[in-house]
Amino acid sequence: MRRAVVATTGISALVVTLLALKPHQPPALAGGAIRGPAAGPSAHPPTGGASGAPAGTGTFTGDPVDTSYGTVQVAVTLAKGRITAVKVLRAPDANGRDRQIASYALPRLTQEAIGAQSAHIDAVSGASYTSQGYVRSLQSALDQAHG
């Protein structure tokens, strides 16, 4: 009888622990608002702060961030202070491996940023430098929008 109680209690505790773990999956796409990497190093000046526009509305270009594998730069579009889209302006693309990493990491980072509504997002495994550059550029764009 004691063994059954102990076993049932142990199994119950294990099930509760497993259910409490958060799966590491990016949030679902929010209306297809994700933008992929853009070709070329073009930059767009901030358009926020236009007359009559509330603070935090418009498109703001983040600082280009140099990483070990190339430059990362993003532009964030805000509507009433909420992130509606992130467009990658520059990403490491010196070789096929850089392009491969960017093609899987940047959409995930964008999903995370839109879901979190901030630059406080997790790095993508295998793309640490690109993730760090993305976060720093995104934060500088958000600083422009709110500053």
Residue pairs with C-beta under 8 A, 6 or more apart in sequence:
24 122
26 108
26 111
26 112
26 115
27 111
27 112
27 114
27 115
29 111
30 111
30 114
30 115
33 84
33 85
33 114
34 85
34 86
34 107
34 110
34 111
34 114
35 85
35 86
35 87
35 88
35 110
36 88
36 103
36 106
36 107
37 88
37 91
37 93
37 102
37 103
37 106
38 87
38 88
38 89
38 90
41 71
41 73
41 89
41 90
42 89
43 61
43 64
43 73
43 89
44 59
44 61
44 75
44 89
45 61
46 58
46 59
46 60
46 61
46 144
46 145
47 58
47 59
47 60
48 55
48 56
48 57
48 58
48 59
48 60
48 78
48 144
48 145
49 55
49 58
50 58
54 80
54 81
55 81
55 145
55 146
56 78
56 80
56 81
56 145
56 146
57 78
57 79
57 80
57 81
58 77
58 78
58 145
59 75
59 76
59 77
59 78
60 75
60 76
60 77
60 78
60 141
60 142
60 144
60 145
61 73
61 74
61 75
61 89
61 141
61 144
62 73
62 74
62 75
62 76
62 136
62 137
62 138
62 139
62 140
62 141
62 142
62 144
63 73
63 136
63 137
63 140
63 141
64 71
64 72
64 73
64 90
64 137
65 71
65 72
65 73
65 132
65 133
65 134
65 136
65 137
66 133
67 92
67 129
67 130
67 132
67 133
68 129
69 92
69 94
69 98
69 101
69 129
69 130
70 90
70 91
70 92
70 93
70 94
70 98
71 90
71 91
71 92
71 133
72 88
72 90
72 91
72 92
72 130
72 133
72 134
72 136
72 137
73 88
73 89
73 90
73 137
74 86
74 87
74 88
74 89
74 134
74 137
74 138
74 141
75 86
75 87
75 89
75 141
76 83
76 85
76 86
76 87
76 113
76 138
76 141
76 142
76 145
77 83
77 84
77 85
77 86
77 87
78 84
78 145
81 145
81 146
82 117
83 113
83 114
83 117
83 118
84 114
85 114
86 109
86 110
86 113
86 114
86 138
88 102
88 106
88 110
88 134
91 98
91 102
91 106
91 130
92 98
92 99
92 101
92 102
92 129
92 130
93 99
93 102
101 126
101 127
101 130
102 127
102 130
104 124
104 127
105 124
105 126
105 127
105 130
105 131
105 134
106 130
106 134
108 124
109 121
109 124
109 130
109 131
109 134
109 135
112 121
112 122
113 119
113 121
113 138
118 142
119 135
119 138
119 139
119 142
121 135
123 131
123 132
123 135
124 130
124 131
